[in-house]
Amino acid sequence: MRIPHSKPFLPPADDYKAKVDEIWQNGWLTNHGPMLRQFETEVAEYLNLSGVSFLSSGTMALQCALRTLERGGEIIVTPYSYVATAGAVFWEGFTPVFADIDPVSLALDPEKAAEKITSKTRAILATHVYGIPADVEGLESLGAVVSTHATKVFHTANGGFTVCKKEEDRRQIDLYRNFGHDGPNRFASPGINGKNSEFHAALGLTLLPFANELINRRREQWEHYRDLLFGHSEFRILEIPAKTEHNGAYFPVLGLSAQRANRVIGVLEEAGVEARRYFNPSLNKVPYLKGGACPVSEAAAESVFCLPLYHGLTGADREFIADIVLKNL
Ligand SMILES: Cc1ncc(COP(=O)(O)O)c(C=O)c1O
């Protein structure tokens, strides 16, 4: 038996096939067809927001969002994230400036971020770590960028979207994602191919009715892990701040020494359980990103690991995994 770290939820195949039949009838595969437009509308309704643009990946969505800022200068980022975030900042010609994370939430520490603000700062890019909203109170938000990659709680296989507060930003991103076209043979702006296909939108539309169920199930699973592992003096469970809704995306084990974390990961591996270091390395250590020291993030990157968590993971699986963790500290 092998228990992977994550597994995408798949809706009933017939639901997806019905959408594919529609694509066949429409004969429209990409370039912002009816399926993609409908998906954007339904995502906006689900989120109770407007200004949603669906793109080919979360990274592309981030790059197009960054392009709406004045070029050059610095963007303050967390070192404790996947490389796509700081990497996109670098790729778009900004200097990523790392501010260390809060040792409890492991999200960007707002005070440390404030200390890094200079006359060259263009924006602060806050990442919502482990499915818990970052502390963005007090920041003037331009919008949100979401990845719908297959590893996410809600996914479209590949994809991502931007949610813009200002209509002009949304219009600009819609130009960027489509080579700058504002009509046939007309180019109002530079642009790139950030388009996503009707098939990805169809998968999103098929999954959207399951979104609440997916989040609720993840939270139940998350709480089950917490009940199994809570109160142990050797390690810590992530605290969910009061009045905060999380989506149970990951279950990290915090606070072990790097050596003990390695031992537990190794024993889990021998038992066929894939525990993953999320996030490693600390991004200030990535050679081309050249960040200064971020001791809290660096220590977390060496010790934190996440337990398997996905829709089909059973209660017995979680008990099996928790038992191994507790017996091998
Ligand atoms: C924080 C963060 N930023 C960016 C990305 C990149 O998204 P995508 O894989 O859709 O390009 C991901 C997910 O992989 C992520 O977790």
The ligand as an ORCA input file, in Angstrom:
! r2SCAN-3c Opt
* xyz 0 1
  C       2.141     30.023     -3.488
  C       2.102     29.561     -4.906
  N       2.384     30.446     -5.887
  C       2.331     30.068     -7.164
  C       2.015     28.761     -7.530
  C       2.051     28.387     -8.963
  O       0.834     28.023     -9.485
  P       0.784     27.136    -10.798
  O       1.379     25.812    -10.443
  O      -0.678     27.079    -11.105
  O       1.563     27.844    -11.861
  C       1.700     27.834     -6.540
  C       1.290     26.459     -6.854
  O       1.908     25.643     -7.410
  C       1.780     28.241     -5.195
  O       1.518     27.371     -4.210
*
